[in-house]
Amino acid sequence: MNISRLAPKGFNRSFSSRPLYVAGLSLALFGSCFLQASAAQEATRKVIARTAPTYPELAKRMHVAGKVKLEVVVTASGVVKSVALVGGSPVFERSAVDAVKQWRFEPAQTETKAIIALEFSDQ
């Protein structure tokens, strides 16, 4: 089947998508640089009070270990405003969220977001 016959009349078959590709690539590179700079700025905020999560009873019985990634929103005063699971085992979610909600961070100019990874291992 000849695909060129499917193109509408007057369609420029010599059209190059290269300018669009270059524009898209430039935008992606610029955007990733911006996001990296933003993440680096937020990652410098220190935890000044940390509560260790409890190991869930179900995980103990099943001898399960795992990791949890949480997105944490921290107010300018250093109090945790919200915590959301973004990856990892749901078995550890409640314990991890409850612990991180009690953490305190150093004060900053504005509210920030951070990704926190916690690891649970059978002891």
N, C-alpha and C positions, 0 to 999 in steps of 0.2 A: 504494500500500500504506500503510495507516495504522499507523504505528509505535507509537502509543499502545496498540494492541491487543496488541502483543508484550510489554508490561510485565506482570509477574505481578500477580495480584489482591492488592489491599491496598497496592500500591506507591504511594507519595506522589509524584504527578507535579509537585507544587509545590516539591519539594526543590530547594534552591539550592546550587550548588557554590561560591558566593562565599566562605563562610568557609574552605573548604579552599584556594581560590585565594589568599586573603589570607595564610593560614598558610604556604603553600608559597612565596609571594613573599617574605614576611618571613624565612623560613629561608634562602632563596637570597641575599637581600641581606646578612644577617648573616654567612653563610658566606663570601661573596665579600670582605666587609670583613676578616674574620679571615684569609683567605688572602692578601690584599694586604698586611696588616700583617706577616704571617709572611715573605712574600717580600721585603718592604722591609727587614726586619731581617737576613735572610740575604744580601741583595744588598750590604750595606755591608762585607762582609769583603773586604779587599784582597788582591790577588795580589802576593806579594813576590818570587817567582822564576817566570819564564815561559819556556818552551821553545817556539820556533816550530815548527809542523808542517812536514814536508817535503811538497813537491808531488808527488803520485803520478805515476809514470812513465806509466801508462795515460792519465791525465788530460792529461799533457803531449803525448802523441802525438795525442790526439783534440782538443786545444785546448779542453778543457772547464773551465768555471769554475762555482763553486757555493758554497753555504753549508751549514753543518752546525750543528745544535743538539745539545748534549750535557747530560745531567743528571749533575752531579758531586756526590758525597758526600765531604765533607771532615771529617777527624777534628778533635777539639778542638786538637790540636797543630799543625794546618795541613797535614797530609799528605793527599793525595788517596787516599781509600779505594776508591772505585769510580767508573767512568765508563760511561754508557750513551747510545747514540744515541737521540734522541727526535725528530729531524727532519732533513731535508736529504738530500743525495746520498750514497748508500752508497759511491760511488767514493772519497770522502774520509774515510770512517769510520775505517779502520785508522790512517791518518796522524794524524788529529785525536785519537783516543783515546790513541795512544802519546805524543803531545806533552803532552796535558793530564795524563796520569798522572805526569809529571815536575814539574808545577807545584807551588809551595808557597804557602800562604796564611798570613796573619797568624793567630796563635793566638786562640782564642775559648773561651768557657765550655763550650760543648757542640758536638757534631757537627752540621754543617749541610749543607743541599743548596742547589745553585745551578744555574741554567741558563746555559750558556755558548754563545755563538754565535761561530763562526769562519768567515771568508770566504776562499775560495781563488780566486785569479784567475790566468789564464795570463799569464806575464810575458815 
